Amino acid sequence: MPKGVHWIQQRVDRLEPDQNQVILDNRTAVSYDYLVVAAGIQLNWKDVKGLKETLGKNGVCSNYSFEHAPYTFECIRNLKAGNAIFHNPHTPVKCGGAPHKIMYMAADYFRKHGVLNKINIQYWSGGTRLFSIPDYEKTLLEVCKRGNIDLHFYQKLEEIDGPSKRAKFVGFGPDNKEVETWVHFDMIHVTPPQSAPDFIRHSPLANSGGWVDVDKHSLQHVRYPNIFSLGDSAGLPTSKTGAAIRKQAPVLVENLLAAMKGIALAASYDGYTSCPVLTGYGKLMLAEFDYNNQRKETFPFDQSKERWSMYALKRYVLPWLYWAKILPGTA
């Protein structure tokens, strides 16, 4: 914690931007001249009926739960045949590549242990495609082909019946009517639906999607000029990643200081984000792109290809960068 900072270890109950106040859950009001909102993201496990009750047993796992993440590998290791379902929700999520990564790693594990041909891997997603940038998607489609992965899009997970090992998805048929599908699983990896924290999405700061309504370039709120936001809770049309907030932070700081001085906001964020997508053991595709889905790559070679060097970057360099440079604010 930087020197001179008063750390208030209390949860926020609500935001009152018209009074320039943050109300804490002990009913204390904290006034501000300027407010930076960086509250992260909320995991809404309860939005899938039956999920909380069965998570961590009955073959229902999730790497988005610190408590239950080890159970994911237990499910993968013990599965010798049957249906392995990997789910991606209909909402934005933190680390959009994570629901993919565990699936590709599982497929590689099954292959290495000689059971891939006995396991039916299925990907059920609320999205409309595997990846938004064609060059990266082309590689991932080849990875799916290699793992015999069956793809299902525009599907919302609504319910899990753990004891019966079945999951209900709702999609849309050719006549645009809802189609309900119950799928049997031997294991299912669930990524919970996610949103901004409740105190944001139920506040005047929120846009129609519930995220902090900021200008996507300046990171200044569109209605409250003394409020800025960055990170997962900000309403920015880009993937919610650590790489994104690393590029957002300097822009926000420069513009916040400019606002304090009463001068024009000159810094601009272009939507840069990065998704290091593990595609197997020792293989990784490093996706980097901006708001326009244009590739913005760091290295002088085609990053849409799977590479061991990019796996080594993810495995050894990025953790050091995060702890030693990004968190202290020196990167």
ZADO-1210 file (C-alpha; in nm, 4 decimals, padded with zeros to 6 digits):
<atoms>
<atom x="00.0000" y="00.0000" z="00.0000" code="MET" pos="1"/>
<atom x="00.1572" y="00.3364" z="-00.0988" code="PRO" pos="2"/>
<atom x="00.2590" y="00.5696" z="00.1819" code="LYS" pos="3"/>
<atom x="00.0016" y="00.8314" z="00.2699" code="GLY" pos="4"/>
<atom x="-00.2940" y="00.6202" z="00.1573" code="VAL" pos="5"/>
<atom x="-00.5751" y="00.5609" z="00.4049" code="HIS" pos="6"/>
<atom x="-00.6997" y="00.2079" z="00.3401" code="TRP" pos="7"/>
<atom x="-01.0653" y="00.1726" z="00.4402" code="ILE" pos="8"/>
<atom x="-01.1223" y="-00.2003" z="00.4902" code="GLN" pos="9"/>
<atom x="-01.4979" y="-00.1927" z="00.4431" code="GLN" pos="10"/>
<atom x="-01.7344" y="-00.3081" z="00.1708" code="ARG" pos="11"/>
<atom x="-01.9203" y="-00.0579" z="-00.0462" code="VAL" pos="12"/>
<atom x="-02.2986" y="-00.0692" z="-00.0143" code="ASP" pos="13"/>
<atom x="-02.3921" y="00.1918" z="-00.2761" code="ARG" pos="14"/>
<atom x="-02.2646" y="00.4828" z="-00.4824" code="LEU" pos="15"/>
<atom x="-02.4229" y="00.8299" z="-00.4710" code="GLU" pos="16"/>
<atom x="-02.2451" y="01.0271" z="-00.7441" code="PRO" pos="17"/>
<atom x="-02.4858" y="01.3229" z="-00.7271" code="ASP" pos="18"/>
<atom x="-02.3689" y="01.3784" z="-00.3677" code="GLN" pos="19"/>
<atom x="-02.0069" y="01.2754" z="-00.4434" code="ASN" pos="20"/>
<atom x="-02.0315" y="01.0028" z="-00.1818" code="GLN" pos="21"/>
<atom x="-01.9565" y="00.6337" z="-00.1387" code="VAL" pos="22"/>
<atom x="-02.1766" y="00.4648" z="00.1236" code="ILE" pos="23"/>
<atom x="-02.0115" y="00.1770" z="00.3072" code="LEU" pos="24"/>
<atom x="-02.1969" y="-00.1231" z="00.4463" code="ASP" pos="25"/>
<atom x="-02.1572" y="00.0128" z="00.8005" code="ASN" pos="26"/>
<atom x="-02.3559" y="00.3177" z="00.6770" code="ARG" pos="27"/>
<atom x="-02.0522" y="00.5442" z="00.6831" code="THR" pos="28"/>
<atom x="-02.0462" y="00.8011" z="00.4013" code="ALA" pos="29"/>
<atom x="-01.7098" y="00.8721" z="00.2380" code="VAL" pos="30"/>
<atom x="-01.6984" y="01.1944" z="00.0355" code="SER" pos="31"/>
<atom x="-01.4726" y="01.2479" z="-00.2642" code="TYR" pos="32"/>
<atom x="-01.3644" y="01.5097" z="-00.5145" code="ASP" pos="33"/>
<atom x="-01.2659" y="01.2477" z="-00.7699" code="TYR" pos="34"/>
<atom x="-01.3526" y="00.8792" z="-00.7786" code="LEU" pos="35"/>
<atom x="-01.1737" y="00.5932" z="-00.9558" code="VAL" pos="36"/>
<atom x="-01.3819" y="00.2763" z="-00.9808" code="VAL" pos="37"/>
<atom x="-01.1792" y="-00.0426" z="-01.0199" code="ALA" pos="38"/>
<atom x="-01.3991" y="-00.2935" z="-00.8398" code="ALA" pos="39"/>
<atom x="-01.3374" y="-00.5994" z="-01.0541" code="GLY" pos="40"/>
<atom x="-01.6045" y="-00.8468" z="-01.1543" code="ILE" pos="41"/>
<atom x="-01.8741" y="-01.0473" z="-00.9760" code="GLN" pos="42"/>
<atom x="-01.9217" y="-01.4227" z="-01.0217" code="LEU" pos="43"/>
<atom x="-02.2938" y="-01.5035" z="-01.0279" code="ASN" pos="44"/>
<atom x="-02.3011" y="-01.8747" z="-00.9441" code="TRP" pos="45"/>
<atom x="-02.6660" y="-01.8513" z="-00.8427" code="LYS" pos="46"/>
<atom x="-02.7691" y="-01.7565" z="-01.1969" code="ASP" pos="47"/>
<atom x="-02.7407" y="-02.1233" z="-01.2991" code="VAL" pos="48"/>
<atom x="-03.0021" y="-02.3258" z="-01.1138" code="LYS" pos="49"/>
<atom x="-02.8468" y="-02.6069" z="-00.9078" code="GLY" pos="50"/>
<atom x="-02.4853" y="-02.5053" z="-00.9750" code="LEU" pos="51"/>
<atom x="-02.3861" y="-02.3959" z="-00.6238" code="LYS" pos="52"/>
<atom x="-02.5364" y="-02.7102" z="-00.4710" code="GLU" pos="53"/>
<atom x="-02.3419" y="-02.9498" z="-00.6933" code="THR" pos="54"/>
<atom x="-02.0148" y="-02.7633" z="-00.7561" code="LEU" pos="55"/>
<atom x="-01.7176" y="-02.9727" z="-00.6465" code="GLY" pos="56"/>
<atom x="-01.8971" y="-03.3054" z="-00.6790" code="LYS" pos="57"/>
<atom x="-02.0931" y="-03.5140" z="-00.9327" code="ASN" pos="58"/>
<atom x="-01.8331" y="-03.4257" z="-01.1975" code="GLY" pos="59"/>
<atom x="-01.9198" y="-03.0529" z="-01.1814" code="VAL" pos="60"/>
<atom x="-01.6054" y="-02.8387" z="-01.1624" code="CYS" pos="61"/>
<atom x="-01.4813" y="-02.4853" z="-01.2241" code="SER" pos="62"/>
<atom x="-01.1418" y="-02.3181" z="-01.2303" code="ASN" pos="63"/>
<atom x="-01.3222" y="-01.9925" z="-01.1465" code="TYR" pos="64"/>
<atom x="-01.3659" y="-02.1188" z="-00.7894" code="SER" pos="65"/>
<atom x="-01.0462" y="-02.1078" z="-00.5822" code="PHE" pos="66"/>
<atom x="-01.1923" y="-02.3669" z="-00.3475" code="GLU" pos="67"/>
<atom x="-01.2986" y="-02.6108" z="-00.6178" code="HIS" pos="68"/>
<atom x="-01.0295" y="-02.5618" z="-00.8854" code="ALA" pos="69"/>
<atom x="-00.8308" y="-02.8732" z="-00.7766" code="PRO" pos="70"/>
<atom x="-01.1437" y="-03.0804" z="-00.8418" code="TYR" pos="71"/>
<atom x="-01.1151" y="-02.9897" z="-01.2114" code="THR" pos="72"/>
<atom x="-00.7979" y="-03.1919" z="-01.2510" code="PHE" pos="73"/>
<atom x="-00.9467" y="-03.4723" z="-01.0441" code="GLU" pos="74"/>
<atom x="-01.2348" y="-03.4924" z="-01.2928" code="CYS" pos="75"/>
<atom x="-00.9992" y="-03.4850" z="-01.5932" code="ILE" pos="76"/>
<atom x="-00.7620" y="-03.7422" z="-01.4458" code="ARG" pos="77"/>
<atom x="-01.0395" y="-03.9857" z="-01.3543" code="ASN" pos="78"/>
<atom x="-01.2349" y="-03.9638" z="-01.6805" code="LEU" pos="79"/>
<atom x="-01.1622" y="-04.2616" z="-01.9038" code="LYS" pos="80"/>
<atom x="-01.4673" y="-04.2436" z="-02.1313" code="ALA" pos="81"/>
<atom x="-01.7893" y="-04.0454" z="-02.1769" code="GLY" pos="82"/>
<atom x="-01.8964" y="-03.6837" z="-02.2216" code="ASN" pos="83"/>
<atom x="-01.6723" y="-03.3941" z="-02.1128" code="ALA" pos="84"/>
<atom x="-01.8586" y="-03.0630" z="-02.1354" code="ILE" pos="85"/>
<atom x="-01.6832" y="-02.7250" z="-02.1277" code="PHE" pos="86"/>
<atom x="-01.9034" y="-02.4193" z="-02.0853" code="HIS" pos="87"/>
<atom x="-01.8633" y="-02.0501" z="-02.1686" code="ASN" pos="88"/>
<atom x="-02.1462" y="-01.8213" z="-02.0476" code="PRO" pos="89"/>
<atom x="-02.3560" y="-01.5630" z="-02.2311" code="HIS" pos="90"/>
<atom x="-02.1956" y="-01.2762" z="-02.0344" code="THR" pos="91"/>
<atom x="-01.8516" y="-01.1140" z="-02.0498" code="PRO" pos="92"/>
<atom x="-01.6044" y="-01.2923" z="-01.8207" code="VAL" pos="93"/>
<atom x="-01.2652" y="-01.2212" z="-01.6712" code="LYS" pos="94"/>
<atom x="-00.9991" y="-01.3830" z="-01.8855" code="CYS" pos="95"/>
<atom x="-01.2125" y="-01.4707" z="-02.1849" code="GLY" pos="96"/>
<atom x="-00.9648" y="-01.7399" z="-02.2866" code="GLY" pos="97"/>
<atom x="-00.9921" y="-01.9372" z="-01.9619" code="ALA" pos="98"/>
<atom x="-01.2995" y="-02.1422" z="-02.0634" code="PRO" pos="99"/>
<atom x="-01.1017" y="-02.2445" z="-02.3761" code="HIS" pos="100"/>
<atom x="-00.7687" y="-02.3118" z="-02.2070" code="LYS" pos="101"/>
<atom x="-00.8913" y="-02.5784" z="-01.9682" code="ILE" pos="102"/>
<atom x="-01.0687" y="-02.7555" z="-02.2570" code="MET" pos="103"/>
<atom x="-00.7589" y="-02.7637" z="-02.4780" code="TYR" pos="104"/>
<atom x="-00.5423" y="-02.8766" z="-02.1860" code="MET" pos="105"/>
<atom x="-00.7916" y="-03.1511" z="-02.1018" code="ALA" pos="106"/>
<atom x="-00.7947" y="-03.2711" z="-02.4638" code="ALA" pos="107"/>
<atom x="-00.4144" y="-03.2858" z="-02.4627" code="ASP" pos="108"/>
<atom x="-00.4183" y="-03.4758" z="-02.1318" code="TYR" pos="109"/>
<atom x="-00.6709" y="-03.7266" z="-02.2695" code="PHE" pos="110"/>
<atom x="-00.4550" y="-03.7707" z="-02.5808" code="ARG" pos="111"/>
<atom x="-00.1353" y="-03.8277" z="-02.3802" code="LYS" pos="112"/>
<atom x="-00.3130" y="-04.0936" z="-02.1718" code="HIS" pos="113"/>
<atom x="-00.4654" y="-04.2747" z="-02.4685" code="GLY" pos="114"/>
<atom x="-00.8332" y="-04.2068" z="-02.3935" code="VAL" pos="115"/>
<atom x="-00.9142" y="-03.9159" z="-02.6298" code="LEU" pos="116"/>
<atom x="-01.0932" y="-04.1429" z="-02.8747" code="ASN" pos="117"/>
<atom x="-01.3194" y="-04.2632" z="-02.5929" code="LYS" pos="118"/>
<atom x="-01.4199" y="-03.9158" z="-02.4733" code="ILE" pos="119"/>
<atom x="-01.6697" y="-03.6868" z="-02.6415" code="ASN" pos="120"/>
<atom x="-01.5537" y="-03.3285" z="-02.5734" code="ILE" pos="121"/>
<atom x="-01.8228" y="-03.0659" z="-02.6210" code="GLN" pos="122"/>
<atom x="-01.7974" y="-02.6856" z="-02.6028" code="TYR" pos="123"/>
<atom x="-02.1231" y="-02.5059" z="-02.5193" code="TRP" pos="124"/>
<atom x="-02.0997" y="-02.1284" z="-02.5463" code="SER" pos="125"/>
<atom x="-02.3275" y="-01.8282" z="-02.5167" code="GLY" pos="126"/>
<atom x="-02.1164" y="-01.6590" z="-02.7840" code="GLY" pos="127"/>
<atom x="-02.1599" y="-01.6776" z="-03.1598" code="THR" pos="128"/>
<atom x="-01.8076" y="-01.7932" z="-03.2524" code="ARG" pos="129"/>
<atom x="-01.4917" y="-01.9389" z="-03.1031" code="LEU" pos="130"/>
<atom x="-01.2795" y="-01.6201" z="-03.1231" code="PHE" pos="131"/>
<atom x="-01.3510" y="-01.2742" z="-03.2619" code="SER" pos="132"/>
<atom x="-01.0303" y="-01.2327" z="-03.4662" code="ILE" pos="133"/>
<atom x="-01.0249" y="-01.4616" z="-03.7737" code="PRO" pos="134"/>
<atom x="-00.6506" y="-01.5397" z="-03.7725" code="ASP" pos="135"/>
<atom x="-00.6603" y="-01.6512" z="-03.4101" code="TYR" pos="136"/>
<atom x="-00.9888" y="-01.8339" z="-03.4566" code="GLU" pos="137"/>
<atom x="-00.8431" y="-02.0306" z="-03.7477" code="LYS" pos="138"/>
<atom x="-00.5727" y="-02.1715" z="-03.5205" code="THR" pos="139"/>
<atom x="-00.8180" y="-02.2537" z="-03.2420" code="LEU" pos="140"/>
<atom x="-01.0521" y="-02.4303" z="-03.4852" code="LEU" pos="141"/>
<atom x="-00.7580" y="-02.6517" z="-03.5820" code="GLU" pos="142"/>
<atom x="-00.6950" y="-02.7213" z="-03.2127" code="VAL" pos="143"/>
<atom x="-01.0614" y="-02.8202" z="-03.1766" code="CYS" pos="144"/>
<atom x="-01.0322" y="-03.0470" z="-03.4790" code="LYS" pos="145"/>
<atom x="-00.7242" y="-03.2080" z="-03.3259" code="ARG" pos="146"/>
<atom x="-00.9186" y="-03.2763" z="-03.0063" code="GLY" pos="147"/>
<atom x="-01.2398" y="-03.3886" z="-03.1831" code="ASN" pos="148"/>
<atom x="-01.4222" y="-03.1090" z="-02.9984" code="ILE" pos="149"/>
<atom x="-01.7885" y="-03.0603" z="-03.0834" code="ASP" pos="150"/>
<atom x="-01.8834" y="-02.6887" z="-03.0885" code="LEU" pos="151"/>
<atom x="-02.2216" y="-02.5449" z="-02.9858" code="HIS" pos="152"/>
<atom x="-02.2832" y="-02.1684" z="-02.9965" code="PHE" pos="153"/>
<atom x="-02.5523" y="-01.9259" z="-02.8812" code="TYR" pos="154"/>
<atom x="-02.6413" y="-02.1550" z="-02.5921" code="GLN" pos="155"/>
<atom x="-02.7231" y="-02.0358" z="-02.2395" code="LYS" pos="156"/>
<atom x="-02.6666" y="-02.2721" z="-01.9466" code="LEU" pos="157"/>
<atom x="-02.9736" y="-02.2477" z="-01.7240" code="GLU" pos="158"/>
<atom x="-02.9659" y="-02.5495" z="-01.4941" code="GLU" pos="159"/>
<atom x="-02.7451" y="-02.8330" z="-01.3718" code="ILE" pos="160"/>
<atom x="-02.8855" y="-03.1520" z="-01.2227" code="ASP" pos="161"/>
<atom x="-02.5730" y="-03.2879" z="-01.0552" code="GLY" pos="162"/>
<atom x="-02.7026" y="-03.6209" z="-00.9226" code="PRO" pos="163"/>
<atom x="-02.8489" y="-03.7066" z="-01.2646" code="SER" pos="164"/>
<atom x="-02.5418" y="-03.5663" z="-01.4427" code="LYS" pos="165"/>
<atom x="-02.7282" y="-03.3556" z="-01.6925" code="ARG" pos="166"/>
<atom x="-02.7274" y="-02.9865" z="-01.7872" code="ALA" pos="167"/>
<atom x="-02.9981" y="-02.7739" z="-01.9496" code="LYS" pos="168"/>
<atom x="-02.9033" y="-02.5320" z="-02.2262" code="PHE" pos="169"/>
<atom x="-03.1406" y="-02.2917" z="-02.4000" code="VAL" pos="170"/>
<atom x="-03.0678" y="-02.1724" z="-02.7519" code="GLY" pos="171"/>
<atom x="-03.2607" y="-02.0565" z="-03.0559" code="PHE" pos="172"/>
<atom x="-03.3831" y="-02.2640" z="-03.3471" code="GLY" pos="173"/>
<atom x="-03.4289" y="-02.1679" z="-03.7139" code="PRO" pos="174"/>
<atom x="-03.7651" y="-02.0012" z="-03.6421" code="ASP" pos="175"/>
<atom x="-03.6014" y="-01.7939" z="-03.3633" code="ASN" pos="176"/>
<atom x="-03.7910" y="-01.9847" z="-03.0960" code="LYS" pos="177"/>
<atom x="-03.6187" y="-02.1017" z="-02.7804" code="GLU" pos="178"/>
<atom x="-03.4938" y="-02.4594" z="-02.7941" code="VAL" pos="179"/>
<atom x="-03.4258" y="-02.6417" z="-02.4671" code="GLU" pos="180"/>
<atom x="-03.1583" y="-02.9122" z="-02.4680" code="THR" pos="181"/>
<atom x="-03.0656" y="-03.1446" z="-02.1822" code="TRP" pos="182"/>
<atom x="-02.7123" y="-03.2770" z="-02.2193" code="VAL" pos="183"/>
<atom x="-02.5684" y="-03.5731" z="-02.0277" code="HIS" pos="184"/>
<atom x="-02.2188" y="-03.5245" z="-01.8865" code="PHE" pos="185"/>
<atom x="-01.9604" y="-03.7334" z="-01.7086" code="ASP" pos="186"/>
<atom x="-01.7768" y="-03.4118" z="-01.6227" code="MET" pos="187"/>
<atom x="-01.8670" y="-03.0489" z="-01.6861" code="ILE" pos="188"/>
<atom x="-01.6449" y="-02.7447" z="-01.6419" code="HIS" pos="189"/>
<atom x="-01.8632" y="-02.4408" z="-01.5740" code="VAL" pos="190"/>
<atom x="-01.7681" y="-02.0757" z="-01.6140" code="THR" pos="191"/>
<atom x="-02.0201" y="-01.8791" z="-01.4037" code="PRO" pos="192"/>
<atom x="-02.2119" y="-01.5859" z="-01.5561" code="PRO" pos="193"/>
<atom x="-02.0421" y="-01.2620" z="-01.4534" code="GLN" pos="194"/>
<atom x="-02.1290" y="-00.8954" z="-01.4070" code="SER" pos="195"/>
<atom x="-02.0115" y="-00.5772" z="-01.2427" code="ALA" pos="196"/>
<atom x="-02.0611" y="-00.5867" z="-00.8635" code="PRO" pos="197"/>
<atom x="-02.4190" y="-00.5183" z="-00.7524" code="ASP" pos="198"/>
<atom x="-02.3346" y="-00.1798" z="-00.6007" code="PHE" pos="199"/>
<atom x="-02.2241" y="-00.0684" z="-00.9497" code="ILE" pos="200"/>
<atom x="-02.4906" y="-00.2222" z="-01.1689" code="ARG" pos="201"/>
<atom x="-02.7673" y="-00.0867" z="-00.9445" code="HIS" pos="202"/>
<atom x="-02.6156" y="00.2625" z="-00.9346" code="SER" pos="203"/>
<atom x="-02.6412" y="00.5762" z="-01.1529" code="PRO" pos="204"/>
<atom x="-02.2919" y="00.4963" z="-01.2810" code="LEU" pos="205"/>
<atom x="-02.4065" y="00.1916" z="-01.4778" code="ALA" pos="206"/>
<atom x="-02.4775" y="00.1650" z="-01.8492" code="ASN" pos="207"/>
<atom x="-02.7529" y="-00.0557" z="-01.9908" code="SER" pos="208"/>
<atom x="-02.5345" y="-00.3629" z="-01.9363" code="GLY" pos="209"/>
<atom x="-02.4622" y="-00.2772" z="-01.5731" code="GLY" pos="210"/>
<atom x="-02.0970" y="-00.1747" z="-01.6205" code="TRP" pos="211"/>
<atom x="-01.9476" y="00.1670" z="-01.5344" code="VAL" pos="212"/>
<atom x="-02.0488" y="00.3932" z="-01.8235" code="ASP" pos="213"/>
<atom x="-01.7192" y="00.5482" z="-01.9316" code="VAL" pos="214"/>
<atom x="-01.5868" y="00.6872" z="-02.2572" code="ASP" pos="215"/>
<atom x="-01.3940" y="00.3999" z="-02.4103" code="LYS" pos="216"/>
<atom x="-01.0910" y="00.6124" z="-02.4949" code="HIS" pos="217"/>
<atom x="-01.0591" y="00.8628" z="-02.2064" code="SER" pos="218"/>
<atom x="-01.1965" y="00.6278" z="-01.9336" code="LEU" pos="219"/>
<atom x="-01.3926" y="00.9256" z="-01.7939" code="GLN" pos="220"/>
<atom x="-01.7564" y="00.8706" z="-01.6979" code="HIS" pos="221"/>
<atom x="-01.9937" y="00.9984" z="-01.9658" code="VAL" pos="222"/>
<atom x="-02.2211" y="01.1780" z="-01.7146" code="ARG" pos="223"/>
<atom x="-02.0002" y="01.2414" z="-01.4101" code="TYR" pos="224"/>
<atom x="-01.6734" y="01.4100" z="-01.5192" code="PRO" pos="225"/>
<atom x="-01.5100" y="01.3592" z="-01.1779" code="ASN" pos="226"/>
<atom x="-01.5442" y="00.9792" z="-01.2040" code="ILE" pos="227"/>
<atom x="-01.3116" y="00.7456" z="-01.3944" code="PHE" pos="228"/>
<atom x="-01.3077" y="00.3680" z="-01.4237" code="SER" pos="229"/>
<atom x="-01.0839" y="00.0913" z="-01.5512" code="LEU" pos="230"/>
<atom x="-01.0494" y="-00.2850" z="-01.5331" code="GLY" pos="231"/>
<atom x="-01.3185" y="-00.5498" z="-01.5327" code="ASP" pos="232"/>
<atom x="-01.6004" y="-00.3313" z="-01.3938" code="SER" pos="233"/>
<atom x="-01.5561" y="-00.0639" z="-01.6608" code="ALA" pos="234"/>
<atom x="-01.7949" y="-00.0691" z="-01.9564" code="GLY" pos="235"/>
<atom x="-01.5246" y="-00.1072" z="-02.2203" code="LEU" pos="236"/>
<atom x="-01.5860" y="-00.3168" z="-02.5351" code="PRO" pos="237"/>
<atom x="-01.2715" y="-00.5254" z="-02.4995" code="THR" pos="238"/>
<atom x="-01.1704" y="-00.8479" z="-02.3258" code="SER" pos="239"/>
<atom x="-01.1351" y="-00.8229" z="-01.9482" code="LYS" pos="240"/>
<atom x="-00.7717" y="-00.9119" z="-01.8885" code="THR" pos="241"/>
<atom x="-00.4742" y="-00.8051" z="-01.6787" code="GLY" pos="242"/>
<atom x="-00.3013" y="-00.6957" z="-02.0001" code="ALA" pos="243"/>
<atom x="-00.5899" y="-00.4599" z="-02.0735" code="ALA" pos="244"/>
<atom x="-00.5826" y="-00.2871" z="-01.7342" code="ILE" pos="245"/>
<atom x="-00.2038" y="-00.2532" z="-01.7616" code="ARG" pos="246"/>
<atom x="-00.2596" y="-00.0337" z="-02.0707" code="LYS" pos="247"/>
<atom x="-00.5628" y="00.1433" z="-01.9229" code="GLN" pos="248"/>
<atom x="-00.3931" y="00.2543" z="-01.5999" code="ALA" pos="249"/>
<atom x="-00.1439" y="00.5069" z="-01.7487" code="PRO" pos="250"/>
<atom x="-00.4224" y="00.6586" z="-01.9630" code="VAL" pos="251"/>
<atom x="-00.6510" y="00.6972" z="-01.6634" code="LEU" pos="252"/>
<atom x="-00.3775" y="00.8526" z="-01.4477" code="VAL" pos="253"/>
<atom x="-00.2842" y="01.1066" z="-01.7142" code="GLU" pos="254"/>
<atom x="-00.6467" y="01.2029" z="-01.7750" code="ASN" pos="255"/>
<atom x="-00.7321" y="01.2169" z="-01.4045" code="LEU" pos="256"/>
<atom x="-00.4428" y="01.4568" z="-01.3425" code="LEU" pos="257"/>
<atom x="-00.5558" y="01.6647" z="-01.6406" code="ALA" pos="258"/>
<atom x="-00.9110" y="01.6795" z="-01.5028" code="ALA" pos="259"/>
<atom x="-00.7760" y="01.7949" z="-01.1661" code="MET" pos="260"/>
<atom x="-00.5882" y="02.0743" z="-01.3428" code="LYS" pos="261"/>
<atom x="-00.8918" y="02.1682" z="-01.5518" code="GLY" pos="262"/>
<atom x="-00.7220" y="02.0997" z="-01.8845" code="ILE" pos="263"/>
<atom x="-00.8233" y="01.8819" z="-02.1805" code="ALA" pos="264"/>
<atom x="-00.7894" y="01.5051" z="-02.1498" code="LEU" pos="265"/>
<atom x="-00.5236" y="01.4077" z="-02.4012" code="ALA" pos="266"/>
<atom x="-00.4489" y="01.0410" z="-02.3264" code="ALA" pos="267"/>
<atom x="-00.6418" y="00.7752" z="-02.5205" code="SER" pos="268"/>
<atom x="-00.6852" y="00.3988" z="-02.4722" code="TYR" pos="269"/>
<atom x="-00.7181" y="00.2027" z="-02.7961" code="ASP" pos="270"/>
<atom x="-00.8761" y="-00.1097" z="-02.6483" code="GLY" pos="271"/>
<atom x="-00.5554" y="-00.3150" z="-02.6366" code="TYR" pos="272"/>
<atom x="-00.5950" y="-00.6506" z="-02.4674" code="THR" pos="273"/>
<atom x="-00.4100" y="-00.9800" z="-02.4671" code="SER" pos="274"/>
<atom x="-00.5246" y="-01.3397" z="-02.4321" code="CYS" pos="275"/>
<atom x="-00.2463" y="-01.5966" z="-02.3877" code="PRO" pos="276"/>
<atom x="-00.4392" y="-01.9072" z="-02.4934" code="VAL" pos="277"/>
<atom x="-00.2893" y="-02.2380" z="-02.3845" code="LEU" pos="278"/>
<atom x="-00.3635" y="-02.4919" z="-02.6551" code="THR" pos="279"/>
<atom x="-00.1915" y="-02.7899" z="-02.4952" code="GLY" pos="280"/>
<atom x="00.1058" y="-02.8859" z="-02.2816" code="TYR" pos="281"/>
<atom x="00.3963" y="-02.6651" z="-02.3942" code="GLY" pos="282"/>
<atom x="00.1880" y="-02.4877" z="-02.6596" code="LYS" pos="283"/>
<atom x="00.0380" y="-02.1374" z="-02.6516" code="LEU" pos="284"/>
<atom x="-00.1086" y="-01.8821" z="-02.8914" code="MET" pos="285"/>
<atom x="-00.0560" y="-01.5219" z="-02.7774" code="LEU" pos="286"/>
<atom x="-00.3494" y="-01.3131" z="-02.9034" code="ALA" pos="287"/>
<atom x="-00.3130" y="-00.9331" z="-02.8854" code="GLU" pos="288"/>
<atom x="-00.5675" y="-00.6962" z="-03.0389" code="PHE" pos="289"/>
<atom x="-00.7553" y="-00.3662" z="-03.0013" code="ASP" pos="290"/>
<atom x="-01.1109" y="-00.2268" z="-03.0182" code="TYR" pos="291"/>
<atom x="-01.1203" y="-00.2767" z="-03.3953" code="ASN" pos="292"/>
<atom x="-01.0158" y="-00.6420" z="-03.3631" code="ASN" pos="293"/>
<atom x="-00.6875" y="-00.5488" z="-03.5286" code="GLN" pos="294"/>
<atom x="-00.3865" y="-00.7516" z="-03.4206" code="ARG" pos="295"/>
<atom x="-00.1413" y="-00.5506" z="-03.2059" code="LYS" pos="296"/>
<atom x="00.1354" y="-00.8002" z="-03.1529" code="GLU" pos="297"/>
<atom x="00.4490" y="-00.7538" z="-02.9447" code="THR" pos="298"/>
<atom x="00.6867" y="-00.9952" z="-03.1173" code="PHE" pos="299"/>
<atom x="00.8260" y="-00.9934" z="-03.4752" code="PRO" pos="300"/>
<atom x="00.6626" y="-01.3204" z="-03.5796" code="PHE" pos="301"/>
<atom x="00.3134" y="-01.4532" z="-03.6437" code="ASP" pos="302"/>
<atom x="00.1557" y="-01.4877" z="-03.2992" code="GLN" pos="303"/>
<atom x="-00.1495" y="-01.6668" z="-03.4383" code="SER" pos="304"/>
<atom x="00.0604" y="-01.9849" z="-03.4418" code="LYS" pos="305"/>
<atom x="00.1044" y="-02.2196" z="-03.1445" code="GLU" pos="306"/>
<atom x="00.4525" y="-02.1804" z="-02.9996" code="ARG" pos="307"/>
<atom x="00.6572" y="-02.3237" z="-02.7113" code="TRP" pos="308"/>
<atom x="00.8300" y="-01.9871" z="-02.6670" code="SER" pos="309"/>
<atom x="00.4963" y="-01.8202" z="-02.5943" code="MET" pos="310"/>
<atom x="00.4143" y="-02.0994" z="-02.3490" code="TYR" pos="311"/>
<atom x="00.7435" y="-02.0258" z="-02.1698" code="ALA" pos="312"/>
<atom x="00.6524" y="-01.6549" z="-02.1636" code="LEU" pos="313"/>
<atom x="00.3205" y="-01.7359" z="-01.9981" code="LYS" pos="314"/>
<atom x="00.4655" y="-01.9945" z="-01.7602" code="ARG" pos="315"/>
<atom x="00.7752" y="-01.8112" z="-01.6394" code="TYR" pos="316"/>
<atom x="00.7885" y="-01.4440" z="-01.7450" code="VAL" pos="317"/>
<atom x="00.4326" y="-01.3142" z="-01.7012" code="LEU" pos="318"/>
<atom x="00.3961" y="-01.4243" z="-01.3354" code="PRO" pos="319"/>
<atom x="00.7172" y="-01.2351" z="-01.2525" code="TRP" pos="320"/>
<atom x="00.5965" y="-00.9330" z="-01.4504" code="LEU" pos="321"/>
<atom x="00.2663" y="-00.9361" z="-01.2619" code="TYR" pos="322"/>
<atom x="00.4035" y="-00.9622" z="-00.9079" code="TRP" pos="323"/>
<atom x="00.7287" y="-00.7678" z="-00.9477" code="ALA" pos="324"/>
<atom x="00.6237" y="-00.4921" z="-01.1883" code="LYS" pos="325"/>
<atom x="00.2507" y="-00.4553" z="-01.2512" code="ILE" pos="326"/>
<atom x="00.1236" y="-00.4634" z="-00.8921" code="LEU" pos="327"/>
<atom x="00.3855" y="-00.2142" z="-00.7670" code="PRO" pos="328"/>
<atom x="00.2918" y="00.0082" z="-01.0614" code="GLY" pos="329"/>
<atom x="00.6302" y="00.0121" z="-01.2331" code="THR" pos="330"/>
<atom x="00.5393" y="-00.1737" z="-01.5560" code="ALA" pos="331"/>
</atoms>
